[in-house]
Amino acid sequence: MSDEQTLNDRKSVFLIPFLYVFVIWFIYWIEIQFQFNFNKFGVYPRDLMGLRGVILTHFIHSDTNHLFGNSIPLFVLLSSLFYFYREVAYKVLCYGGVLTGLLTWIIARESYHIGASGVVYLLFSFVFFSGIIRKHYRLVALSLIIIFLYGSMVWYVLPIKDGMSWEGHLSGFLIGFIFALIYRKNGIIKKEYQFSKTDFDLLFDENGNLIQQEEEINTEEDL
């Protein structure tokens, strides 16, 4: 891989998360500035027009608290995704986002479901379970950090708070787990390292015993 390609990959780690957060804030600014209400473009379960929300719902928020609550974990988790799982990051984000919205459309209550929370739970679940499945020390550490920072998120996949789309949270959580299983061998995986032997290593056998070296004796024949 060239130095230029490596530099571009490093930039994308923060570029995509920044663009995503910027877009959801910009859309909310348009709503406020021009007195629009985009809630009707969210997921409306089992309704044909509600299918448009499968994609659009992840960019629409009800108020600034809703937006703030999603922005920080979204940026952190997206950055983690693109840093550790660059090979499958776009697939997880795009396919996972669509499937999260679709599952919400299937199982949710008849109401408009909006917000990037589904994507947040998708990323949280994928990064967490991938770290556990792969048994990679850096990913396990990242998983533990995620539990510490966002562990309380798990409870919101249950209907414990009125006005919150727990169905969207649950959909993202389930899809993230499924993707962690599907892509368990893609991206960063634990490698088995083989070390080259030195001249010193060649003095010993597999059991660590010193190998007796036979001296080579050159005999000369008198002519």
MARFI-349729 format. One line per field, with one value per atom (N, C-alpha, C, O): residue number from 1; atom name; x, y, z. Coordinates in pm, whole numbers, plus 50000, padded with zeros to 5 digits. Example, Ala and Ser with C-alpha at 12.3 -4.5 7.8 and 13.67 -1.06 7.14 Angstrom:
2
pos = (1 1 1 1 2 2 2 2)
site = (N CA C O N CA C O)
X = (51319 51230 51320 51424 51285 51367 51290 51341)
Y = (49431 49550 49670 49668 49775 49894 50003 50114)
Z = (50780 50780 50780 50846 50708 50714 50787 50804)
//
This chain:
223
pos = (1 1 1 1 2 2 2 2 3 3 3 3 4 4 4 4 5 5 5 5 6 6 6 6 7 7 7 7 8 8 8 8 9 9 9 9 10 10 10 10 11 11 11 11 12 12 12 12 13 13 13 13 14 14 14 14 15 15 15 15 16 16 16 16 17 17 17 17 18 18 18 18 19 19 19 19 20 20 20 20 21 21 21 21 22 22 22 22 23 23 23 23 24 24 24 24 25 25 25 25 26 26 26 26 27 27 27 27 28 28 28 28 29 29 29 29 30 30 30 30 31 31 31 31 32 32 32 32 33 33 33 33 34 34 34 34 35 35 35 35 36 36 36 36 37 37 37 37 38 38 38 38 39 39 39 39 40 40 40 40 41 41 41 41 42 42 42 42 43 43 43 43 44 44 44 44 45 45 45 45 46 46 46 46 47 47 47 47 48 48 48 48 49 49 49 49 50 50 50 50 51 51 51 51 52 52 52 52 53 53 53 53 54 54 54 54 55 55 55 55 56 56 56 56 57 57 57 57 58 58 58 58 59 59 59 59 60 60 60 60 61 61 61 61 62 62 62 62 63 63 63 63 64 64 64 64 65 65 65 65 66 66 66 66 67 67 67 67 68 68 68 68 69 69 69 69 70 70 70 70 71 71 71 71 72 72 72 72 73 73 73 73 74 74 74 74 75 75 75 75 76 76 76 76 77 77 77 77 78 78 78 78 79 79 79 79 80 80 80 80 81 81 81 81 82 82 82 82 83 83 83 83 84 84 84 84 85 85 85 85 86 86 86 86 87 87 87 87 88 88 88 88 89 89 89 89 90 90 90 90 91 91 91 91 92 92 92 92 93 93 93 93 94 94 94 94 95 95 95 95 96 96 96 96 97 97 97 97 98 98 98 98 99 99 99 99 100 100 100 100 101 101 101 101 102 102 102 102 103 103 103 103 104 104 104 104 105 105 105 105 106 106 106 106 107 107 107 107 108 108 108 108 109 109 109 109 110 110 110 110 111 111 111 111 112 112 112 112 113 113 113 113 114 114 114 114 115 115 115 115 116 116 116 116 117 117 117 117 118 118 118 118 119 119 119 119 120 120 120 120 121 121 121 121 122 122 122 122 123 123 123 123 124 124 124 124 125 125 125 125 126 126 126 126 127 127 127 127 128 128 128 128 129 129 129 129 130 130 130 130 131 131 131 131 132 132 132 132 133 133 133 133 134 134 134 134 135 135 135 135 136 136 136 136 137 137 137 137 138 138 138 138 139 139 139 139 140 140 140 140 141 141 141 141 142 142 142 142 143 143 143 143 144 144 144 144 145 145 145 145 146 146 146 146 147 147 147 147 148 148 148 148 149 149 149 149 150 150 150 150 151 151 151 151 152 152 152 152 153 153 153 153 154 154 154 154 155 155 155 155 156 156 156 156 157 157 157 157 158 158 158 158 159 159 159 159 160 160 160 160 161 161 161 161 162 162 162 162 163 163 163 163 164 164 164 164 165 165 165 165 166 166 166 166 167 167 167 167 168 168 168 168 169 169 169 169 170 170 170 170 171 171 171 171 172 172 172 172 173 173 173 173 174 174 174 174 175 175 175 175 176 176 176 176 177 177 177 177 178 178 178 178 179 179 179 179 180 180 180 180 181 181 181 181 182 182 182 182 183 183 183 183 184 184 184 184 185 185 185 185 186 186 186 186 187 187 187 187 188 188 188 188 189 189 189 189 190 190 190 190 191 191 191 191 192 192 192 192 193 193 193 193 194 194 194 194 195 195 195 195 196 196 196 196 197 197 197 197 198 198 198 198 199 199 199 199 200 200 200 200 201 201 201 201 202 202 202 202 203 203 203 203 204 204 204 204 205 205 205 205 206 206 206 206 207 207 207 207 208 208 208 208 209 209 209 209 210 210 210 210 211 211 211 211 212 212 212 212 213 213 213 213 214 214 214 214 215 215 215 215 216 216 216 216 217 217 217 217 218 218 218 218 219 219 219 219 220 220 220 220 221 221 221 221 222 222 222 222 223 223 223 223)
site = (N CA C O N CA C O N CA C O N CA C O N CA C O N CA C O N CA C O N CA C O N CA C O N CA C O N CA C O N CA C O N CA C O N CA C O N CA C O N CA C O N CA C O N CA C O N CA C O N CA C O N CA C O N CA C O N CA C O N CA C O N CA C O N CA C O N CA C O N CA C O N CA C O N CA C O N CA C O N CA C O N CA C O N CA C O N CA C O N CA C O N CA C O N CA C O N CA C O N CA C O N CA C O N CA C O N CA C O N CA C O N CA C O N CA C O N CA C O N CA C O N CA C O N CA C O N CA C O N CA C O N CA C O N CA C O N CA C O N CA C O N CA C O N CA C O N CA C O N CA C O N CA C O N CA C O N CA C O N CA C O N CA C O N CA C O N CA C O N CA C O N CA C O N CA C O N CA C O N CA C O N CA C O N CA C O N CA C O N CA C O N CA C O N CA C O N CA C O N CA C O N CA C O N CA C O N CA C O N CA C O N CA C O N CA C O N CA C O N CA C O N CA C O N CA C O N CA C O N CA C O N CA C O N CA C O N CA C O N CA C O N CA C O N CA C O N CA C O N CA C O N CA C O N CA C O N CA C O N CA C O N CA C O N CA C O N CA C O N CA C O N CA C O N CA C O N CA C O N CA C O N CA C O N CA C O N CA C O N CA C O N CA C O N CA C O N CA C O N CA C O N CA C O N CA C O N CA C O N CA C O N CA C O N CA C O N CA C O N CA C O N CA C O N CA C O N CA C O N CA C O N CA C O N CA C O N CA C O N CA C O N CA C O N CA C O N CA C O N CA C O N CA C O N CA C O N CA C O N CA C O N CA C O N CA C O N CA C O N CA C O N CA C O N CA C O N CA C O N CA C O N CA C O N CA C O N CA C O N CA C O N CA C O N CA C O N CA C O N CA C O N CA C O N CA C O N CA C O N CA C O N CA C O N CA C O N CA C O N CA C O N CA C O N CA C O N CA C O N CA C O N CA C O N CA C O N CA C O N CA C O N CA C O N CA C O N CA C O N CA C O N CA C O N CA C O N CA C O N CA C O N CA C O N CA C O N CA C O N CA C O N CA C O N CA C O N CA C O N CA C O N CA C O N CA C O N CA C O N CA C O N CA C O N CA C O N CA C O N CA C O N CA C O N CA C O N CA C O N CA C O N CA C O N CA C O N CA C O N CA C O N CA C O N CA C O N CA C O N CA C O N CA C O N CA C O N CA C O N CA C O N CA C O N CA C O N CA C O N CA C O N CA C O N CA C O N CA C O)
X = (50084 50000 50088 50180 50060 50141 50116 50016 50213 50198 50077 50009 50048 49932 49802 49710 49796 49676 49657 49545 49768 49761 49711 49630 49759 49717 49568 49497 49520 49378 49291 49183 49339 49265 49254 49149 49363 49361 49266 49199 49261 49170 49025 48941 48995 48857 48806 48685 48898 48858 48771 48674 48807 48732 48646 48555 48674 48600 48454 48365 48429 48292 48212 48099 48268 48194 48162 48052 48258 48235 48124 48036 48128 48028 47889 47791 47881 47750 47691 47575 47771 47722 47688 47590 47770 47743 47610 47532 47585 47462 47338 47241 47339 47219 47195 47080 47303 47286 47238 47157 47287 47247 47099 47027 47055 46913 46826 46720 46870 46792 46790 46689 46902 46909 46810 46744 46797 46701 46559 46477 46529 46396 46366 46257 46462 46442 46437 46351 46529 46541 46419 46375 46363 46253 46120 46024 46117 45995 45937 45816 46026 45983 45970 46023 45898 45891 45906 45817 46021 46052 46011 46044 45942 45906 45828 45841 45747 45665 45748 45697 45878 45967 46037 46123 46001 46056 45990 45907 46027 45968 45827 45805 45731 45595 45564 45545 45559 45553 45437 45323 45473 45377 45289 45175 45346 45279 45373 45493 45318 45402 45481 45601 45415 45486 45588 45689 45560 45651 45784 45878 45791 45916 46028 46146 45991 46094 46178 46294 46115 46187 46296 46380 46297 46400 46539 46633 46550 46677 46677 46776 46567 46565 46561 46606 46507 46490 46619 46617 46732 46860 46915 47018 46849 46898 46801 46825 46694 46589 46582 46586 46572 46565 46457 46425 46401 46287 46325 46252 46438 46480 46631 46697 46685 46829 46879 46990 46798 46839 46854 46948 46760 46765 46890 46958 46920 47035 47166 47257 47177 47296 47320 47432 47211 47222 47277 47337 47257 47306 47441 47516 47474 47592 47722 47806 47742 47869 47891 47995 47795 47818 47828 47900 47757 47765 47905 47959 47964 48099 48201 48288 48192 48289 48280 48382 48160 48142 48174 48230 48140 48177 48328 48384 48395 48542 48603 48699 48548 48596 48574 48660 48458 48427 48527 48579 48552 48640 48787 48869 48822 48961 48992 49093 48905 48931 48875 48925 48771 48703 48689 48583 48796 48791 48743 48675 48779 48744 48594 48545 48520 48376 48294 48173 48360 48293 48175 48067 48194 48086 47969 47853 48000 47894 47812 47689 47881 47810 47723 47608 47779 47705 47586 47475 47609 47504 47402 47283 47449 47357 47292 47172 47373 47320 47215 47114 47238 47141 47009 46902 47015 46892 46817 46695 46890 46825 46767 46662 46834 46781 46649 46552 46647 46523 46413 46296 46449 46349 46292 46171 46378 46329 46239 46140 46274 46189 46053 45950 46052 45927 45839 45716 45901 45827 45771 45656 45850 45812 45760 45703 45776 45747 45599 45517 45567 45431 45395 45483 45268 45222 45240 45151 45357 45394 45516 45581 45549 45669 45792 45799 45888 46011 46126 46154 46193 46298 46423 46417 46535 46659 46767 46740 46891 47007 47034 47137 46944 46965 46979 47057 46904 46915 47055 47107 47118 47256 47352 47448 47328 47412 47411 47517 47293 47283 47341 47397 47329 47391 47542 47603 47603 47748 47794 47894 47720 47753 47756 47851 47654 47643 47753 47816 47775 47876 48016 48088 48054 48189 48207 48312 48106 48117 48131 48225 48037 48039 48156 48207 48199 48317 48441 48523 48454 48569 48571 48678 48455 48447 48471 48546 48407 48419 48562 48609 48630 48763 48872 48981 48844 48940 49071 49180 49057 49172 49183 49086 49301 49312 49273 49212 49307 49270 49119 49060 49058 48915 48838 48732 48890 48827 48834 48737 48950 48965 48866 48804 48851 48755 48613 48533 48582 48449 48421 48310 48522 48505 48485 48407 48556 48540 48399 48336 48350 48215 48111 48015 48132 48039 48041 47936 48161 48175 48107 48040 48125 48070 47922 47846 47880 47745 47669 47572 47715 47652 47504 47428 47463 47322 47234 47112 47296 47220 47144 47038 47199 47139 46995 46910 46967 46832 46729 46610 46773 46678 46635 46568 46674 46617 46487 46421 46451 46326 46231 46277 46101 46004 45995 45895 46100 46104 46084 46077 46075 46059 45960 45976 45859 45758 45819 45906 45769 45814 45947 45997 46007 46136 46114 46042 46177 46162 46253 46361 46210 46290 46297 46392 46196 46198 46314 46378 46340 46454 46586 46679 46592 46713 46735 46846 46629 46638 46677 46757 46620 46652 46800 46866 46853 46995 47083 47185 47045 47123 47130 47236 47017 47012 47090 47164 47072 47143 47294 47371 47336 47479 47538 47649 47464 47511 47523 47622 47424 47427 47546 47614 47570 47682 47816 47912 47824 47946 47977 48093 47872 47890 47929 48019 47861 47887 48029 48096 48075 48206 48311 48406 48296 48390 48531 48627 48544 48675 48723 48822 48655 48694 48743 48706 48828 48882 48998 49074 49014 49124 49091 48985 49180 49164 49293 49400 49281 49398 49489 49445 49614 49707 49800 49840 49834 49934 50068 50087 50161 50289 50391 50396 50472 50580 50710 50729 50799 50926 51035 51042 51120 51230 51337 51359 51402 51503 51638 51676 51710 51845 51946 51909 52074 52178 52180 52211 52147 52145 52034 52053 51916 51805 51838 51787 51923 51956 52043 52062 52097 52180 52097 52152 51963 51877 51770 51729 51724 51616 51482 51477 51370 51236 51210 51125 51285 51266 51360 51361 51439 51530 51663 51741 51692 51820 51927 51901 52047 52158 52192 52207 52203 52236 52387 52461 52433 52576 52625 52577 52721 52774 52895 52990 52890 53002 53104 53072 53226 53332 53366 53377 53383 53420 53572 53643 53619 53764 53803 53756 53887 53933 54068 54164 54070 54195 54262 54197 54390 54465 54543 54606 54537 54609 54744 54755 54846 54981 54992 54961 55032 55048 55184 55218)
Y = (49880 50000 50125 50136 50220 50340 50433 50423 50528 50625 50713 50751 50745 50829 50759 50820 50628 50550 50540 50552 50519 50512 50643 50642 50755 50887 50908 50962 50866 50881 50795 50838 50675 50588 50649 50641 50711 50772 50892 50915 50967 51081 51034 51098 50921 50873 50827 50819 50797 50755 50862 50830 50988 51098 51173 51246 51157 51230 51187 51272 51058 51008 51040 51088 51015 51053 51203 51242 51287 51431 51468 51548 51409 51440 51396 51467 51278 51227 51322 51361 51358 51448 51585 51647 51632 51761 51759 51854 51651 51640 51642 51712 51566 51564 51699 51738 51770 51904 52003 52091 51988 52078 52059 52156 51933 51905 51964 52020 51952 52009 52162 52225 52219 52366 52411 52514 52335 52368 52366 52452 52265 52258 52382 52440 52423 52540 52669 52754 52683 52806 52833 52947 52728 52745 52689 52674 52660 52614 52489 52477 52396 52268 52166 52184 52060 51946 51819 51781 51754 51636 51505 51397 51513 51391 51292 51171 51345 51256 51175 51084 51208 51131 51019 50949 51001 50891 50759 50752 50655 50523 50521 50553 50483 50459 50313 50277 50229 50083 50033 50078 49937 49862 49951 49917 50064 50155 50178 50199 50174 50184 50314 50314 50427 50555 50560 50630 50483 50480 50413 50425 50343 50278 50378 50344 50500 50598 50631 50672 50612 50639 50538 50564 50424 50323 50385 50347 50479 50548 50687 50726 50761 50900 50917 51018 50818 50832 50861 50928 50812 50825 50967 50996 51055 51193 51295 51416 51249 51339 51329 51220 51447 51449 51547 51644 51517 51593 51726 51824 51731 51853 51849 51751 51955 51964 51859 51807 51828 51725 51589 51515 51560 51436 51434 51332 51547 51559 51549 51477 51619 51612 51471 51421 51407 51272 51170 51071 51193 51100 51140 51053 51268 51317 51261 51213 51267 51223 51073 51032 50988 50844 50807 50714 50879 50852 50879 50798 50991 51024 50926 50880 50893 50801 50662 50602 50612 50475 50465 50364 50568 50568 50573 50505 50654 50661 50525 50483 50458 50324 50226 50143 50236 50146 50162 50064 50287 50310 50292 50275 50295 50272 50122 50076 50047 49905 49814 49703 49859 49771 49839 49834 49902 49980 49897 49949 49769 49683 49665 49651 49665 49641 49759 49749 49870 49984 50037 50059 50056 50110 50012 50053 49882 49782 49782 49776 49789 49789 49914 49906 50028 50153 50159 50192 50129 50143 50030 50054 49906 49792 49779 49751 49799 49788 49894 49866 50017 50124 50095 50120 50043 50010 49896 49902 49792 49678 49716 49664 49807 49856 49928 49905 50015 50086 49991 50010 49890 49794 49710 49686 49665 49587 49671 49622 49797 49889 49902 49903 49912 49923 49800 49809 49686 49561 49545 49504 49576 49540 49656 49632 49779 49894 49926 49878 50009 50058 50153 50204 50177 50266 50411 50473 50462 50599 50632 50542 50760 50797 50776 50825 50702 50672 50744 50721 50833 50915 50913 50876 50952 50967 50869 50762 50907 50823 50720 50651 50708 50614 50470 50392 50436 50301 50272 50162 50371 50355 50349 50272 50430 50428 50289 50237 50228 50095 49989 49890 50009 49921 49919 49812 50038 50049 49998 49927 50034 49988 49836 49778 49773 49628 49563 49467 49616 49558 49566 49467 49684 49703 49619 49557 49616 49541 49391 49328 49334 49189 49147 49036 49233 49201 49188 49098 49279 49272 49144 49086 49100 48977 48854 48764 48851 48735 48715 48601 48822 48813 48786 48740 48814 48794 48869 48819 48986 49073 49172 49240 49179 49253 49399 49455 49461 49602 49618 49713 49523 49530 49496 49554 49403 49373 49495 49528 49563 49685 49791 49860 49804 49900 49863 49951 49734 49689 49724 49765 49707 49740 49889 49931 49970 50115 50154 50241 50090 50118 50083 50157 49968 49931 50037 50075 50084 50183 50314 50376 50357 50486 50479 50570 50370 50363 50239 50197 50179 50056 50071 49976 50188 50210 50206 50193 50217 50214 50084 50080 49976 49844 49841 49774 49915 49912 49975 49946 50062 50132 50051 50103 49924 49834 49775 49696 49815 49771 49890 50004 49866 49976 50034 50016 50104 50157 50309 50366 50374 50519 50558 50520 50633 50678 50775 50855 50767 50859 50823 50898 50711 50667 50544 50451 50545 50433 50318 50300 50241 50127 50022 49944 50021 49926 49955 49864 50085 50123 50085 50040 50104 50066 49915 49869 49839 49694 49645 49553 49707 49668 49689 49601 49806 49833 49737 49691 49709 49618 49477 49416 49427 49293 49286 49191 49388 49389 49400 49335 49479 49491 49358 49324 49284 49152 49056 48983 49057 48970 49005 48915 49133 49175 49138 49106 49141 49101 48954 48916 48871 48730 48712 48634 48784 48770 48813 48746 48924 48979 48947 49023 48836 48802 48773 48779 48743 48713 48824 48807 48937 49051 49164 49174 49249 49360 49312 49225 49367 49329 49196 49182 49100 48972 48939 48992 48851 48813 48727 48625 48766 48695 48607 48641 48493 48407 48444 48433 48487 48533 48419 48340 48413 48317 48394 48483 48358 48429 48351 48229 48421 48357 48315 48383 48204 48153 48219 48248 48241 48296 48181 48066 48213 48111 48050 47932 48131 48081 47977 47876 48003 47909 47775 47671 47775 47651 47559 47443 47608 47527 47434 47345 47454 47376 47304 47352 47188 47115 47167 47264 47102 47148 47143 47217 47055 47042 47131 47127 47211 47302 47240 47301 47119 47053 47095 47114 47109 47152 47042 46925 47080 46985 46968 47066 46842 46815 46834 46769 46923 46951 46861 46859 46790 46706 46787 46855 46780 46853 46783 46661 46862 46809 46799 46898 46683 46660 46634 46540 46719 46703 46631 46675 46524 46448 46470 46482 46475 46494 46365 46307 46325 46206 46246 46336 46178 46203 46146 46029 46223 46177 46109 46062)
Z = (50000 50000 50000 50081 49911 49900 50017 50088 50036 50145 50124 50219 49997 49966 50001 50054 49970 50002 50152 50203 50224 50371 50430 50522 50376 50424 50399 50484 50282 50250 50342 50383 50374 50463 50602 50667 50648 50780 50784 50885 50675 50669 50674 50738 50607 50602 50738 50759 50830 50963 51029 51096 51009 51069 50969 51008 50840 50738 50734 50739 50724 50716 50842 50832 50962 51084 51088 51128 51047 51047 50949 50981 50829 50728 50772 50751 50834 50879 50983 50973 51084 51189 51131 51171 51039 50976 50901 50908 50828 50748 50837 50806 50948 51032 51099 51121 51132 51188 51082 51111 50961 50852 50818 50795 50816 50789 50898 50870 51023 51133 51125 51155 51083 51065 50958 50975 50848 50742 50797 50766 50881 50942 51025 51015 51106 51193 51113 51136 51018 50942 50855 50842 50795 50700 50753 50677 50883 50948 50882 50863 50849 50793 50906 51016 50876 50968 50886 50810 50902 50821 50889 50839 51001 51075 50990 51007 50898 50815 50716 50650 50705 50618 50695 50639 50821 50898 50863 50772 50934 50913 50970 51087 50885 50934 50903 50787 51006 50988 50903 50913 50818 50736 50648 50615 50611 50519 50402 50421 50279 50161 50158 50129 50188 50192 50305 50298 50410 50524 50495 50573 50380 50342 50308 50319 50269 50237 50360 50351 50477 50601 50631 50717 50563 50584 50566 50636 50474 50451 50516 50578 50501 50545 50696 50749 50767 50912 50987 51090 50935 51005 51001 51063 50928 50915 50975 50965 51037 51088 51240 51296 51307 51453 51498 51430 51615 51663 51727 51712 51799 51866 51890 51855 51951 51972 52072 52056 52174 52269 52201 52227 52114 52036 51949 51937 51889 51800 51876 51834 51989 52072 52123 52124 52165 52221 52123 52165 51993 51891 51833 51788 51834 51762 51817 51740 51949 52008 51992 51940 52035 52014 51867 51831 51781 51638 51586 51510 51625 51579 51633 51559 51762 51824 51762 51729 51746 51695 51547 51502 51470 51328 51311 51225 51394 51388 51422 51358 51522 51559 51445 51415 51381 51270 51156 51104 51117 51002 51036 50946 51163 51201 51209 51155 51276 51299 51191 51171 51121 51026 50890 50827 50845 50722 50603 50515 50601 50488 50471 50359 50581 50575 50626 50640 50655 50719 50639 50694 50509 50426 50416 50412 50412 50405 50533 50529 50647 50775 50787 50829 50750 50762 50666 50707 50540 50438 50444 50462 50429 50432 50569 50581 50673 50808 50836 50902 50787 50807 50739 50796 50618 50543 50612 50627 50653 50717 50853 50893 50924 51051 51030 51102 50928 50896 50851 50887 50774 50724 50837 50842 50928 51041 51131 51186 51147 51223 51156 51224 51025 50948 50970 50968 50991 51007 51148 51164 51251 51388 51472 51579 51427 51515 51526 51448 51626 51644 51530 51461 51510 51405 51450 51508 51420 51452 51368 51315 51356 51282 51370 51482 51316 51388 51318 51201 51393 51335 51423 51540 51365 51439 51397 51341 51426 51393 51501 51497 51599 51708 51658 51712 51554 51498 51450 51471 51385 51337 51456 51454 51558 51678 51741 51778 51754 51811 51718 51765 51590 51492 51511 51517 51520 51534 51670 51680 51773 51909 51914 51966 51861 51863 51779 51822 51659 51569 51629 51633 51676 51731 51857 51876 51943 52068 52042 52089 51967 51944 51856 51871 51764 51682 51769 51750 51865 51955 52036 52057 52080 52159 52071 52109 51954 51865 51816 51811 51781 51722 51825 51790 51953 52061 52034 52063 51978 51951 52066 52099 52129 52255 52240 52331 52128 52109 52092 52141 52022 52000 52128 52154 52206 52335 52426 52495 52426 52506 52460 52541 52329 52274 52316 52348 52315 52356 52502 52536 52586 52728 52748 52833 52668 52676 52634 52695 52529 52480 52587 52608 52654 52762 52872 52924 52907 53013 52976 53058 52850 52807 52773 52806 52707 52655 52702 52639 52813 52861 52889 52870 52936 52968 52844 52854 52725 52601 52584 52521 52640 52620 52668 52609 52778 52835 52744 52756 52652 52567 52445 52355 52440 52339 52392 52324 52514 52576 52590 52598 52593 52602 52743 52812 52785 52921 52926 53035 52811 52810 52701 52585 52738 52642 52542 52575 52419 52316 52253 52169 52294 52239 52152 52189 52036 51943 51985 51928 52083 52126 52015 52009 51928 51816 51721 51669 51698 51615 51680 51613 51812 51886 51878 51852 51902 51898 51760 51746 51657 51519 51490 51435 51527 51506 51583 51532 51706 51790 51730 51728 51682 51623 51492 51468 51408 51280 51303 51232 51400 51432 51476 51436 51556 51601 51483 51471 51395 51277 51187 51137 51167 51083 51148 51077 51282 51351 51324 51313 51314 51281 51135 51103 51047 50904 50868 50789 50925 50892 50997 51014 51068 51175 51123 51200 50993 50937 50845 50774 50846 50763 50852 50969 50793 50870 50954 50910 51072 51160 51225 51286 51214 51281 51355 51324 51452 51530 51444 51392 51429 51342 51424 51535 51366 51426 51364 51243 51448 51399 51400 51494 51297 51289 51285 51202 51374 51385 51313 51323 51242 51173 51274 51374 51247 51337 51312 51199 51424 51415 51423 51446 51406 51417 51556 51573 51657 51794 51812 51881 51750 51761 51700 51744 51597 51528 51611 51574 51722 51809 51897 51963 51899 51987 51907 51801 51958 51892 51942 52017 51901 51936 52086 52137 52158 52303 52383 52506 52314 52382 52418 52492 52368 52398 52300 52181 52350 52266 52166 52202 52042 51936 51931 51920 51940 51935 51792 51699 51777 51645 51618 51696 51509 51473 51394 51296 51440 51373 51242 51235 51144 51014 51008 51026 50983 50976 50831 50767 50784 50647 50650 50712 50584 50579 50445 50341 50452 50329 50299 50387 50183 50142 50084 50001 50131 50078 49938 49913 49856 49719 49704 49596)
//
